[in-house]
Amino acid sequence: MLFGCQEKTIDPKQIYNDQANGLIRQIILSQPCHCVLEMPSESVISLSLAENRIFDVRKEAVESLQITPSELDSMEKLGAHFSLDTHFLKRNNIKLIQRKGLREKITSGLLFKSCKKGYFYLSKPIFNKTYTIAFVSWGFGPSCTGLAPFVYENKLGFWTLKK
C-alpha cells in the first residue's frame, strides 16, 4: 500500500478568521466596556465611504497596508466570511449586543441597564498580505459617526497601534 504525501492546503478564509479574531481579542481586552456591538456585514472601507465620501479611505488603506488596490480588494473580500469568536466573549463575560433593535434598546434605556459603561463597536479588519499590518475602525457607542480607521502592526504576535 502506497501513501502519497499530500501538501496541506491552508484555507485563506481560515487564516483571515484566525488573524482577525486575534487582533479583535486584543483590542476588546484593552477597552473598559463589557459589551460589544455585533459587527456590521460591511467592510471598514464600505463603512468609511458611506460616512465620509471626502476622505479617500481606499488610498489610506493601500498606503497603510503597503499593498496594491487589487490586493486591497482581495483582502477586503476575505472579511465577508468572518466569524467572531463568541467563545472568547463568553469566557471573558463580554456581552454581544445584536444590531437588530439597537435604536429601541438605546431609547428605552434597556441597553444601558445591561451595559453601564456603554458599548464598544468595531469593523472587520483588513490586513496586508503577510498579516503583519491591519486596518480597522473601532469606537464607543452610542455615537453618531464612526472613527477614522486605525492601523495596527503585529510584532512577535502582539498588535500595537501604529497610527
C-alpha positions as CSV (number, residue, x, y, z in Angstrom):
1,M,0.0,0.0,0.0
2,L,1.4,3.3,-1.0
3,F,0.7,6.5,0.8
4,G,1.4,9.7,-1.1
5,C,2.5,12.9,0.6
6,Q,-0.2,15.4,0.4
7,E,0.6,19.0,0.8
8,K,-1.8,20.5,3.4
9,T,-3.6,23.4,1.9
10,I,-4.4,26.3,4.1
11,D,-7.7,28.0,3.6
12,P,-7.2,31.8,3.2
13,K,-10.6,32.4,4.9
14,Q,-9.4,30.4,7.9
15,I,-6.1,32.4,8.1
16,Y,-8.1,35.6,7.9
17,N,-10.5,34.5,10.6
18,D,-7.7,33.4,12.9
19,Q,-5.8,36.7,12.4
20,A,-8.8,38.9,12.7
21,N,-10.0,37.2,15.9
22,G,-6.5,37.6,17.4
23,L,-6.5,41.3,16.7
24,I,-10.1,41.8,17.8
25,R,-9.5,39.9,21.1
26,Q,-6.5,42.1,21.9
27,I,-8.4,45.3,21.1
28,I,-11.5,44.3,23.1
29,L,-9.4,43.3,26.2
30,S,-7.8,46.7,26.1
31,Q,-11.1,48.5,26.4
32,P,-13.2,49.2,29.6
33,C,-16.6,48.1,28.1
34,H,-18.0,44.7,28.7
35,C,-20.5,44.9,25.8
36,V,-19.6,44.6,22.2
37,L,-21.9,45.5,19.3
38,E,-22.4,42.9,16.7
39,M,-20.1,43.6,13.8
40,P,-21.6,45.1,10.6
41,S,-21.6,43.0,7.5
42,E,-19.9,45.8,5.5
43,S,-16.1,46.2,5.5
44,V,-14.2,49.1,7.1
45,I,-13.8,50.5,3.6
46,S,-17.6,50.4,2.8
47,L,-18.5,51.9,6.2
48,S,-16.0,54.7,5.9
49,L,-17.1,55.5,2.3
50,A,-20.7,55.6,3.5
51,E,-19.9,58.1,6.3
52,N,-17.4,60.3,4.5
53,R,-17.0,60.4,0.8
54,I,-14.4,63.1,1.0
55,F,-11.8,61.0,2.9
56,D,-10.1,58.7,0.5
57,V,-10.2,55.6,2.7
58,R,-9.1,53.3,-0.1
59,K,-5.9,55.3,-0.7
60,E,-5.2,55.4,3.0
61,A,-5.7,51.6,3.3
62,V,-3.4,50.9,0.3
63,E,-0.7,53.2,1.7
64,S,-1.0,51.9,5.3
65,L,-1.1,48.3,4.4
66,Q,1.6,48.7,1.7
67,I,-0.5,46.7,-0.9
68,T,-1.9,47.4,-4.4
69,P,-5.6,48.4,-4.9
70,S,-6.3,44.9,-6.4
71,E,-4.7,43.3,-3.3
72,L,-6.9,45.5,-1.1
73,D,-10.0,44.3,-2.9
74,S,-8.9,40.6,-2.4
75,M,-8.1,41.2,1.3
76,E,-11.4,43.1,1.8
77,K,-13.4,40.2,0.3
78,L,-11.9,37.7,2.9
79,G,-13.7,39.7,5.6
80,A,-17.1,38.7,4.1
81,H,-16.7,35.3,5.6
82,F,-15.6,36.4,9.1
83,S,-16.9,34.7,12.2
84,L,-16.4,36.4,15.5
85,D,-15.0,34.1,18.3
86,T,-18.1,34.1,20.6
87,H,-16.4,31.6,22.9
88,F,-13.8,34.3,23.7
89,L,-16.6,36.7,24.5
90,K,-18.3,34.3,26.9
91,R,-15.1,33.3,28.6
92,N,-14.4,37.0,29.3
93,N,-18.0,37.9,30.3
94,I,-18.4,40.2,27.4
95,K,-22.0,40.6,26.1
96,L,-22.6,40.6,22.4
97,I,-25.2,43.2,21.5
98,Q,-27.3,42.5,18.5
99,R,-27.7,45.3,16.0
100,K,-31.4,44.4,15.4
101,G,-33.5,46.7,17.5
102,L,-30.5,48.7,18.8
103,R,-32.2,52.1,18.5
104,E,-35.1,50.9,20.6
105,K,-32.7,49.4,23.2
106,I,-30.9,52.8,23.4
107,T,-34.0,55.0,23.6
108,S,-35.8,52.7,26.1
109,G,-32.7,52.6,28.4
110,L,-32.5,48.8,28.3
111,L,-29.1,48.8,26.7
112,F,-27.5,50.9,29.5
113,K,-29.1,48.8,32.2
114,S,-27.0,45.8,31.0
115,C,-24.1,47.8,29.6
116,K,-23.5,50.5,32.2
117,K,-20.2,51.7,30.6
118,G,-21.7,51.8,27.2
119,Y,-20.7,49.5,24.3
120,F,-17.7,49.0,22.1
121,Y,-18.0,48.6,18.3
122,L,-15.5,47.6,15.6
123,S,-15.3,46.8,12.0
124,K,-13.8,43.7,10.3
125,P,-10.1,44.4,9.8
126,I,-8.3,44.4,6.5
127,F,-4.8,43.0,6.5
128,N,-1.7,43.2,4.3
129,K,-0.7,40.0,2.5
130,T,1.5,38.8,5.4
131,Y,-1.0,39.7,8.2
132,T,1.5,42.0,9.9
133,I,-0.4,45.2,9.4
134,A,-4.1,45.7,10.0
135,F,-6.6,48.5,9.1
136,V,-9.6,48.6,11.4
137,S,-12.2,51.0,12.9
138,W,-13.4,50.9,16.4
139,G,-15.1,53.2,19.0
140,F,-17.6,53.5,21.8
141,G,-21.3,53.9,21.5
142,P,-23.7,55.3,21.2
143,S,-22.0,57.5,18.7
144,C,-23.4,59.3,15.6
145,T,-20.4,58.7,13.5
146,G,-17.5,56.2,13.2
147,L,-13.9,57.0,13.8
148,A,-11.2,57.1,11.2
149,P,-9.6,53.7,10.7
150,F,-6.6,52.8,12.9
151,V,-3.5,51.0,11.7
152,Y,-2.0,48.2,13.8
153,E,1.2,46.4,13.4
154,N,1.9,42.8,14.6
155,K,5.3,42.3,16.1
156,L,6.1,38.9,17.7
157,G,2.4,38.1,18.0
158,F,1.3,41.3,19.7
159,W,-0.6,44.1,17.9
160,T,0.4,47.7,18.5
161,L,-1.3,50.8,17.4
162,K,0.8,52.3,14.6
163,K,-1.4,55.3,13.7
